[in-house]
Amino acid sequence: MPPVHTTFDKSALPRSLAFIAERLESRPPAHAGQMRRLVHEAGVRAEELEPWADFDHPVQDSYGRRLVYQGEHFEIMVMSWRPGDFSTIHDHGYTQWGAVQVFGPAEHATFREEDGVLQTLARWQMQPGDVVGVSHQLVHQMGNPTDATFFLSLHVYGTTEPVDSVTGMARLFDLEREQIHRVNGGVFFALSQKEYVRTEPGPRGDFPTRLRHMVELTRRLQQMRAAGLDLPKGRWEEVVQATFSADQLPALREKLARIVDDEGHVTDSVQWRILKHELREAARLQRILTGQGVAGADAFEDYARMYDDLICRPCLDSFMRRYLFFFAEKHRPELPRDTLISLGCGTGLVERFLIDELGVAYDNLYGIDISEAMVREARKRIRADVGDILTLDPTVRRWDVAFSGLNVLQYLPQARLREAIGKIAAILKPGGWFVGDFITPDHIRWYPNLMTSPDGRTVSLRSPKIIEENGINYQESEILNIHFGESRMYLNYAGRHRRYLPPVFRLRKCFEEAFGSEVYLYDALSLAPIPEWADTCASTRYVVMARKG
C-alpha cells in the first residue's frame, strides 16, 4: 500500500505532542513497551488535548474520534468519552506498536481468541494518566463506565513501514452474529453494513464476553432511540431478547464448569471476577429496562422469588428438618399446641414445614421479616407481616416458641445482638423456648461460591470474605442470582450481605444471661452437643435451643 503524504504542522502542536511526533519520525520504537515509555516521557496534559475534544459527537458514534497528526508510519489521535461511551471489542488494523493514555476513569478490557472462542482476559478501571501499550496482537475494549464524568484519551499507533492508514482494516468483533467486520474508521457499535470494508466469520464469545458485548450494544441502541433516531424495524426487540435470552444457560454452565470445582468452590479467581462484573452490568441494565432503576429499596425484591430453590429448600432438606424434629422430640413435645413466632420468616417455606409436618396450627404461627418482598412471598403460606426483631414488644403478645432460621440474628448490627436476644426472651412465656441456627466464625471454609437449584435453572454466585472492623469479625458475601425462565434470563444483584461472627462461647453466654435457664448448643448437621469450651463445630453451623426460666 503506498504511503500517504499528508501535510501536518508540528509547530502547531502542543509541546508534548510535538515531542512524540519528532521522536517517532527520527527514531521509531521497536515495540509497544518503548512507545509506552515515550508517552510517559512526553508528559502530556489533558488540557493539551482539548482543541481536539469532540464530546458532541453523534449519538450513533460510540465515542469521539479525531486525528491530530499523521506521519508516514504513525498516527496521533484524541478520543472523547462521554458517560456510557464504549468501543466495541477490536484490534488496530496494521498497527504494530502504539500506546493509549487516558485522562479519566476509563474502563479497559483485553481479550484472547483460542479454539474459536473469544474470552475476556482482564477488565479493570484505569486511573487518570495511566498508559497502556498497544501491540499488533492486542484485542481490547475501552469505555467510560461513569454516569457523569467526561474525559479525553491520547492514542498513538504506528508501523515499521509506511501505510495509508495505520489503523485501517481493523477487526471489529461482532459477538451477536459471530462475525468479524473490517473497518477503516471508528470501532463503533451498530454500524451500518455499508461502513464495513468486508465481513468474515468470527469467534463466538464465552458467556461473560458475549453478555457484555450485548449489554453495550443494547445501551448504544437505547441512546439512539432516546435521541429519536430510527432503528431498523424490530431491531431493538431483537437485541434486548438476545441480551437476556434463556438460551444462554448452556454457555453459563460451560463457563462455570471451567472455573468452579465439583464442591462449588472457585478455581480461577480472575475469570470469576470477570463473570461477576459482567453479570452486575447486565443486572443493572435489566433493572433500567424494566423500570426498576439502578437499585431498589428492597435488596430482596427479585431474590425473594429465587430464594426457596437456592437457599431455603436445600437448607431445610440438608439440616433444618432434622434439627426441628429433634427439638420437638427432645425439648418441646407439646409443639403442636404451641403459639410460635418466626423471626425473619423469609418466604415462609420452613414455617409451612412446621405447620404441615410438625403440627403447629396455622392460626398459632406468625412470621415477621424486615423485607416487604419476602413477606409478600411468605403470605402465600403463612400469616406474616413486615416487622423488626429490635422492636419486639412483650406487652403486645407473648409466645410459647420463638424460631429464627438461617442465621437471621447474625445479620443484625453487632452492637445490638445482645439486645435482640433479650427482646426475644422478653416476648416468651415462662418456660418458653427459642430455637434457631447460626454459623461459626470459620463458616467460610465450607461456604460455596456456586449454588444451583435442583433443576439447574437458578444459579447463585457468592463471594464470601472475612472483614475485621475494630476487632470484630464479619463474613460478607456478595450475591448474584440468575434464573433462566422459559424464554428469558432474569438477573438479580442482591448486593453485599454482612453477618456478624460472634465467638460461639460468647453467643452461649448471651442466651444464658437473657434466658436464665437451660441453653443447649448442637452441631446443626450431626446434632452432637457442642462443649462449652468449643468455638466451632464440624459442620460450621450450629443450633441454639434455649428455655426461658
N, C-alpha and C positions, 0 to 999 in steps of 0.2 A: 504494500500500500504506500503510495507516495506521500512524503511529508507535507504538512500544511505550513505555509509561511505567512502566518497572521502577525500583524504588527501590534505589539504591546509596548507601552512606555513604562519601563521600570522606574523611571524618575517620579512617576505619578503615584507609585505605590507607597504605602507606609513603610517606615524603615525596616520593620521586622519581615514584612513580606518581600521587600526588595532584597534583603539579605538571603532569604530562602531561594529566590529566583536566581540570584547571581551564583550562589553555591551550586545549584543544580546544573547551571549552564557550564560552569567551569570544572566541577568535579562531581558527577552524578554518583549517588550511593550504590553500593553493590547489593544491598538487601534492606529489608524493612527496618531492621534494628538501627542501621545508620541513619535512615530517614527520620525515624522517631527521635534520635538524638539531635539531629539537625533542627527539628521543630522546637525542641526544648531550648536549644542554644539561641534560637531566634527571639525568644521572649515575647511572643505575640500577646497583645492585649485585646480583650473583647471589643473595646471601643474602636480599635483599628479596623475591625471588620464591618462596622455599622454602615459605611457607604454602600455595601452590597446586601444589606438586610432586605428580606422580602417576606415580611410577616403577613402581607396582604395577598399572598399567592392564592390562586383559585382553589376553591374547596375540594375540587376533584384531584388536585395535586396533594400528595401525601406530605410534602414539606416544600419550602422554598429552596431554589437551586440556582446559583448564579456563578458564571465563570469570571474569575478575577484576572488571571494571567495564563497564557498558553505559550509554552516554548515548543521546540521541535520534538521533545520526548517527555514532556511533563505538563500537567495542568494543575492550577491552583483554583479552588472553588470555595465558596461560602454557602453553607446551608442554613436555613432559618426554620426554627422549630416552634410552632405554636403548641399549646397544650393539646395532647392527644395525637399529635402528628407522629406517624411511624412509617418507615420504609418497609417495603416487602423484604423477604429473605432474598439475598442477591450476592453475586460476586462483582468484580470490577473490570470485566472485559479483558483488554490487553494488558492491564496493569501488572507490573512485575514487582514493584516496590512502592510504598506510599505510607502515609500516616494521617490520622484524624485526631484533631484536638477539639475538645468540647469546652464550652464556656457556660455550662449549666448542668443540671442533674439529669444527664442523658441516661437512658437505659440501653445497654449493649448486649447482644447475644451472638454467639458463634455456633456453627453447625458443622456436622460431618456427614458425608454420604458413604454408606457402606452396605454392600449387598442389596442395592436398590432401595434403601431406607434412609431418609434424612432424619438425623437425631440432633437435638439441642445439646451442645457440649457444655455451655455455660450461659448464664444470664445474670447480669449484675448492673447496679447503678454506678455510674461514673461520677466523679467529683469535678467541679469546675477547674479547668486547667489540665486535666488528665489527657494523656496522649496514648493512642494505640497504634501499633504498626499494622500495615496492610501488605499482604503478600499475594502472589498470584493464586494461591490455594485458598485464601480466606473466603469463606461464605459467612455472611453475618447479617445482622439487622440492627438498626438504630431507631430511637424514638424518644419522644418526650412524654413520660408517664404522668406528669403533674397535671393538676387541674387549673393552675393559674399562672405558671411561670413560662416566659418566653426566653429563648436563648439562641445563640448562634454557634456554629461549629466550622472549623477550618479543615479542608480536605486537600491533600496533595497526593497526586497519583502520577507514576512515571513508568517508563520502559527503557530498555537499553538501546533500542533502535527507534528512530522517529516514526510516528504513525499519525494517521489523520485525526483519530480521536482515541486518546489513551483508554478511556472507559467505554469505548464503542464495543458493541456485541456483548454487553454484559448479560449474564444469565439471571433471569427473574424466575424464582421457583414458585410455581402455582400449585399448591398442595391440595386445593379443592379439586382440580381436574388431573392432578399428577402429570403436569406438563412443565416444560421449561420454555420461556419466551425470551428471545434475544431482543434487546432494546439498545438504542443509541442515545437515550436521554435519561430522564429521571426514572428511578426504580419505584414506581408508584403502584398503589392498589387500583384495581378496577379500570385499567387502561382499556381502550377500545382495540379491536383486532387490528385496525389499520396502523396502530402505533407499534406493533411488533414487526421486527425485521423478518423473523421466522419463528415457528413453534415446533418443538420436538418432544418426544416422550421424556418424562422426568420421573424422579423417585417419588415414592409415597412417603408421607411423614409418619413418624411414630405418633402415638396418641397425643402426648403433650405438645409436640411440634405442630402437628396439623391443627390441634384445637386452638393454639394461639394464633396461627395464621388465619383461621376462620373468624376468631374474635376481632382481630384488627381489620379484616375485610368488612365485617359487619359494622364496626364502628365508622369506617370510612363511608360506607354506603348510607349509614344513618345521618352523618353530617351532610352528605349530598342531598338527601331527602329534605332535611331541615332547611337547607338553603334554597329549596324549590326546584332543584334540578330533576329532570325526568330520567328515570331509570328504565331499562327495557322491561316490558310487561312481565310481571311475575318474578323479576329478578330478586327483589327484596325478600319475598316469602321463601324463595328457593334457598337463599344464603342463610337465612335465620334457621330454616329447617335443617340444613346441612350442619350448621354450627352446633345445634343441640339435638342431633339425631340419636335415637336409641341404638342405631346400628353400630355405634362406636364401642359398644360393650366388649366385643371380642378384642379390639385393639387395646382397650384399657387392661383387659385380662392379660394380654400378651406382654404389655409393659410391666405390669405388676409381677408377673412370673419371673422377669429378668432381674428385678431389684428387691424382691421380698422372698424370704425363705418359707418353708412349709409351716413354721411356727408363727408366721405373721410378722417377723422382725426384718427390718431394713438391712440389706446387704450392700447397697450402693447409695450412700448419703447424698452425693451430688445429684444423681438423677431423681432421687426422692424429693429434694428441694425444688428442682425444676418442675416436676409434676405438680407439686403443691402450688407453686407460684402460678402456673398456667390455669389450674383449676380455680384459684382465687379470682383471677382476672375474668374467667368465664362466668363464675358465680356473680361477680359484680355486674357484668353486662346483663346477665339474665334478670337480675333484680330490677335493673333500669328498664329493660324492655317490657317487663310485666307490671311496671308501675309501682314497684315496691321501694324504689330509691336505692341508694347505696347500702344503707344499714337500717334495719328495723328496730323498733323499740324493744322487741322481744326476740332475743337471740335464738329461742327455741321455736319460732314461728313455723319454719319448714322442718326443722329437726324433729318436732313432735310427731310428724307423720311417718318418720322413718325409725323412730326410737324403739318401738317394740321389736322389730325384726333385728335391729343391730345390737341392742343392749338388753332390753327388759326380758324378752323371752329366752335368749341364751343364758342370762344370769339366773332367771327363775329355774330353768331346767338343770343348770350345772351345779347350783349350790343353794339358792334361796328356798326352793321347795323342801329340801331336806332339813334345813335348819328351822323352818317354820313348823314342820311336822314334829321335829324334835322338841321345840319349845312347847307346843301344845301337849305332847305326851308327858314330858318331864316336869314342866313348871306350871302349865295352865290348862288342865283338862277341861275346865269349865268354859273354855274359849267360845264355844257355840252360843253361850248365853251372855257373853260379854258385850259391852259397848267398846268400840275401837276407833281411835283417831289415827289416820295415816298422815305423817308429817313429811311433805314432799312427795305427794302421791303420783307425780308424773302422769302417765296415761291411764293409770288405774288398772293395769293388767295384773299386777301382783295382788292388788286389793280384790280383784274379781276372783282370783285363786282362793283367797281367804274366805270368800263367800261360797264359792262353788265346791271347794274340796275340804275346807276346814270348818264349814258350817256356820260361819259368822252371819248373822241375819243382815239382810240388805239394809234395813232401816237402822241397824245398830252401828253401821260403819260409815264413817265420814272422812273425806280427804281434803287436805289443803295443799296448795302449791303456789309458789310465787309467780309462776309463768301462766299467763292467761291462755296461751296456746296449749300448754299441757292440760290445763283444766278443761278446755273445750273437748279434748280427746277423752279425758277421764270421765266426763259426764255421760258419755255413751255407755259407761259400765257401772258407775257408782255415783253416789251423791258427793259432790265436790264443789269447792269454792276457791277463789283466789285468797290466799292467806299467808301470813309471815309467822314463822316459829317464834320470832323475837317479840311478837305482840300477843302471844297466848295469854288468856285471862281466865284464871280459875273461878272467877265469880260468874262466868257465863255458863260453864258446864265442866263437870269432872268425869273422867273416863276410867274404865277398867284396864284398858291396854292402850299404850301408845306405840306405834310402829314407825320406823324410819329406815327404808331400804336404800341400797345402792349408795352408801356413804354420803347421804344428803347433808348430814350435820357438818361434814368437813368442808362444805362449800361456804359455810358461814365465816364472817370475819374472825380471825384467830382470837382477838381480844374479847369476843362475845360468846365463844363456845361454852365456857363455864356458865355464863348467864342463861344460855339456851337450855342447858341440861337442868338448871334449876327451875326454869319455867315448865319444862316437861314434867318434872317431879310434882310441881305445884298443881298441874291440871289432872293428876291421877288421884283416884280414891285411895285411902289407906289400904295397903295390900295389893295395889295395882302394879302392873308390870310395864316395863319398857323392853322392847326387843328391836334390834337394828344392827346393821353391819357397817364395818369400817375397813379402811385399808391401812396397812402398816407403813412406816417410814421407808421401807425398801420395796414397796409395791412396784416401783418402776422396773425392777429386774424381771417381772412377769409381763408387764403391760405390753400388749402387741401394738405394732404400728398399723396393722391392717385388720379390720374386722369386716366380715361379709355375712349377709343374711343367708339363711338356709337355701333359698332359691337362687342365690348368686346375683340377684338383680339390684341389690342395695349394698353399697360399699362405703366404709368409713375409713378415712386416713387420719391417723393420730400421731402426733409428735410430742411425746412427753419429755419433760426435763425437770430437774430439781433446781429450785430457786431458794437461795438463802437471803433473808432480809432481817437485819437486827437479831441475828442468832436464831431466827425461826425458819423452819424448812417448809416448803410448799412443793407440791407436784403440780406443774402447769401443763396442760395439754391443749395444743392447737388442733381443732377438729374440722375436717372437711367431709361432707357426706354427698354421695351421688346415688340417685335412684334412676334406674332405667325402666321407664314405663313401656306401654305398647309401642309408642312412636317417638317419645321424647325423653331426653336425658334431663333430669331435674337436679340442680346443684344447690347445695346449702353450705355456706361457710358459717359454721357455728361459733367461730371466734376462739378465744383462749379461755379455758376454764381452769381456775386455780383451786386446789384443795389443800387445806391445812393438814400437816402431818404431825400430830402430837405424838410424843412417845407413848407407847401402849400403857406403861405403868401410870403415866400422868392422867390419861383418859380414865383408867380404872379408878384413880383417886377422886376425879371429878364426880363420877357416878356414886362412889361411896359417900362422899360428902353430901351430895344432893338428895340421895335416896335413904341414907341412914340405915340400910339393911343389906340384904344379900345382893352381891354383884358377881356375875359369872361371865368369864370370857372363854370363848371356844374358837378354834380354827374353823373358818366358815365351810371348808370342804370336808375335812375329816371329822369335825365336831369333837376333836380331842381338846380337853381343858388346857388353857394357857396358864402356865405357872405365874405367880405374882412377880417373879424376878425377870420374866421374859419380855423382850421388847419387839418380838416379831414372831411369825409362825410360818410353817412350811408353805402354805398357800398364799401368803401375804394379804389375805383377807381374814377378818375375824368378826365374831358376833358378840355383842354385849346383851346380856339378859339381866335386868336389874329389877328388884322388887322394892316398892316403897314401904318403909317401916311405919 
